[in-house]
Amino acid sequence: MNRIMPSKICAVCAGISGTWLLATLGILIGLVSLEEYGLAILMLMGATVVGIANQGEKTFVFAQKSIWFWKIPSIIIGLPLFYWLFLNIGWFTFGIEAILMLFLLYVFFIRKNHGQKKSGRETDELKKQLEECC
């Protein structure tokens, strides 16, 4: 997937989020039991919240000024939110989770490189090609 994306997706982020999303889907379609995988799903959801806090600090300039601008609020809001989603596992909450993960994928890994200037090396290569051409 990193070959077609404008920026590299964190393998740990994708692995953790993908695992609990697939496990939740497995519960919904009856392939796995909540009793066996519930604790693992809950721990992975918590890890996702911490990953969101960390990735947000890398992505947003305002979040780099203080942990109180992004990290602490996202953890304080994210942990209860994901716990509520876990307690209410169903197709509706699974849809909310999937939409939320797609939105965060866009914000953290796709949008952040959109419209950024080319690196210095790429710019130098383009200048050199233009000089040789004309």
C-alpha positions as CSV (number, residue, x, y, z in Angstrom):
1,M,0.0,0.0,0.0
2,N,2.9,2.3,0.6
3,R,3.8,2.2,-3.1
4,I,0.6,3.9,-4.1
5,M,0.2,6.3,-1.2
6,P,1.7,9.8,-1.2
7,S,3.4,9.1,2.1
8,K,4.4,6.0,4.0
9,I,1.8,4.6,6.4
10,C,3.2,3.5,9.8
11,A,3.3,-0.3,9.8
12,V,2.7,-0.5,13.5
13,C,-0.4,1.8,13.2
14,A,-1.8,-0.2,10.3
15,G,-1.1,-3.5,12.0
16,I,-2.7,-2.6,15.3
17,S,-5.7,-0.8,13.9
18,G,-6.2,-3.5,11.3
19,T,-6.0,-6.3,13.8
20,W,-8.7,-4.9,16.1
21,L,-10.9,-3.9,13.2
22,L,-10.7,-7.4,11.7
23,A,-11.2,-9.0,15.1
24,T,-14.3,-6.9,15.6
25,L,-15.6,-7.8,12.2
26,G,-14.9,-11.5,13.1
27,I,-17.1,-11.1,16.2
28,L,-19.9,-9.5,14.2
29,I,-20.0,-12.2,11.6
30,G,-19.6,-15.0,14.2
31,L,-16.1,-16.3,13.4
32,V,-14.6,-15.4,16.8
33,S,-16.0,-15.0,20.3
34,L,-16.0,-11.8,22.2
35,E,-15.0,-13.7,25.4
36,E,-11.8,-14.9,23.8
37,Y,-10.8,-11.8,21.9
38,G,-12.4,-9.0,23.9
39,L,-9.4,-8.2,26.0
40,A,-7.0,-8.2,23.1
41,I,-9.3,-5.9,21.1
42,L,-9.6,-3.5,24.0
43,M,-5.8,-3.3,24.5
44,L,-5.3,-2.8,20.7
45,M,-7.9,0.0,20.7
46,G,-6.0,1.6,23.6
47,A,-2.8,1.4,21.6
48,T,-4.6,3.0,18.7
49,V,-5.6,5.9,20.9
50,V,-1.9,6.4,22.0
51,G,-0.9,6.1,18.4
52,I,-3.4,8.8,17.4
53,A,-1.9,11.1,20.1
54,N,1.6,10.4,18.9
55,Q,0.8,10.8,15.2
56,G,-1.2,14.0,15.8
57,E,1.8,15.5,17.5
58,K,3.9,14.8,14.4
59,T,1.3,16.1,12.0
60,F,-0.1,19.2,13.6
61,V,2.2,22.2,14.3
62,F,0.1,23.4,17.2
63,A,0.4,20.0,18.9
64,Q,4.1,20.3,19.1
65,K,4.0,23.3,21.4
66,S,2.6,21.4,24.4
67,I,1.2,18.0,25.3
68,W,-1.9,19.9,26.5
69,F,-2.8,21.0,23.0
70,W,-3.2,17.5,21.5
71,K,-1.8,14.5,23.3
72,I,-3.6,14.8,26.6
73,P,-7.0,15.8,25.1
74,S,-6.9,13.1,22.5
75,I,-6.1,10.5,25.1
76,I,-8.7,11.8,27.6
77,I,-11.4,11.8,24.8
78,G,-10.1,8.7,22.9
79,L,-9.9,6.1,25.6
80,P,-13.5,6.5,26.8
81,L,-14.8,6.8,23.2
82,F,-13.1,3.6,22.2
83,Y,-14.2,1.8,25.4
84,W,-17.8,2.9,24.6
85,L,-17.4,1.6,21.1
86,F,-16.1,-1.7,22.5
87,L,-19.0,-2.1,25.0
88,N,-21.5,-1.5,22.2
89,I,-20.0,-3.7,19.5
90,G,-22.4,-3.9,16.6
91,W,-22.7,-3.0,13.0
92,F,-23.4,0.6,13.7
93,T,-20.4,1.1,16.0
94,F,-18.2,-0.9,13.5
95,G,-19.2,1.6,10.9
96,I,-18.3,4.5,13.2
97,E,-14.9,2.8,13.8
98,A,-14.2,2.2,10.1
99,I,-15.2,5.8,9.2
100,L,-13.0,7.2,12.0
101,M,-10.0,5.1,10.9
102,L,-10.4,6.2,7.3
103,F,-10.6,9.8,8.4
104,L,-7.5,9.5,10.5
105,L,-5.7,7.7,7.6
106,Y,-6.5,10.7,5.4
107,V,-5.5,13.3,8.0
108,F,-2.3,11.7,9.2
109,F,-0.9,10.0,6.1
110,I,-2.5,11.3,2.9
111,R,-3.4,15.0,3.5
112,K,-0.2,16.0,5.2
113,N,1.9,15.6,2.1
114,H,-0.7,17.1,-0.2
115,G,0.5,20.4,-1.6
116,Q,3.9,20.3,0.0
117,K,6.9,21.5,-2.0
118,K,9.2,19.1,-3.6
119,S,12.4,18.3,-1.7
120,G,15.5,20.3,-2.5
121,R,17.0,17.4,-4.5
122,E,13.9,17.0,-6.7
123,T,13.8,20.7,-7.3
124,D,17.5,20.8,-8.3
125,E,16.9,17.9,-10.7
126,L,14.0,19.7,-12.3
127,K,16.1,22.9,-12.7
128,K,18.9,20.9,-14.3
129,Q,16.5,19.3,-16.7
130,L,15.1,22.7,-17.7
131,E,18.6,24.1,-18.3
132,E,19.5,21.2,-20.5
133,C,16.3,21.4,-22.4
134,C,16.3,25.1,-23.2
